[in-house]
């Protein structure tokens, strides 16, 4: 499910993402986020970081932490960069999409 614009009506959805045991975010930062969507994502990640009692977040991205900061997502970069609670795994494999075209 996609994160939608943050309004009071979506607080229940945001809380569901914030408290689910395992949250997987694919291609984080690939699309531009509106300010409201960025705020919603920040609330979700921040809540999960603060209340880390058994909740796990995995995100795939092609971005570096500096790229997140350039996109206005510095707090998210900070949370994922906290080595006491997170681990970055770099996959050095080539682009499989390019291999399919060759």
Secondary structure, 3 states (H helix, E strand, C coil): CCCCCCCHHHHHHHHHHHHCCEEEECCCCCCCCCHHHHHHHHHHHHHHHHCCCCCEEEECCCCCHHHHHHCCCHHHHHHHCCCCCCCCCCCCCCCHHHHHHC
